[in-house]
């Protein structure tokens, strides 16, 4: 597995119209990484740089609903992101505790 360069993801869907119109979503994902080939940690693996602390609080036990994410940068600045779907929800719920962001890909 390489953690650098870009990866093109193409998802094809069919609309629920009379002709089942084909609709494609093309997404170029900057994988990023942190090695001699890729340079500084960047892209989707930016959170794996130990200087960046990314924590989140899921709202459910399967960690599929995430209404709150916090980013703490090396300079000490902090950003908090909240879901517009759950604006009143703060740091998760009783079902799941605050967690450190990690990299796990499920197929």
C-alpha positions, 0 to 999 in steps of 0.5 A: 500500500502506498500513502502518496499521490492521488487515486481516482474513484469513480462511482456510477449511479442510475437516477430514478427517472423514466430513462434510469439516467446514468450519473457518475461521480468522479473523485480525485482523492489526494492520498498524501503521506509522510515519507521521503517519496511524498514529503510532509504528511498531507492529504487524507492521512494528514491526521496521522502526523503526531503533531496534528491531534484529531479527535471525534465523538461518534453519536452511535456505537458503530461510529457511523454518525459523527456530529463532532470533530476537533482539530488541535494544530502544532501552533496550539490553535483548535477548530471544532466542527459540528454536524449541521444535521445535529447542531445541538449535539456536542461531544458525542453521546453516552453510547460512544466516547471521544476517540482519536482519529485513526486509519482503517479502511473497510471494504 
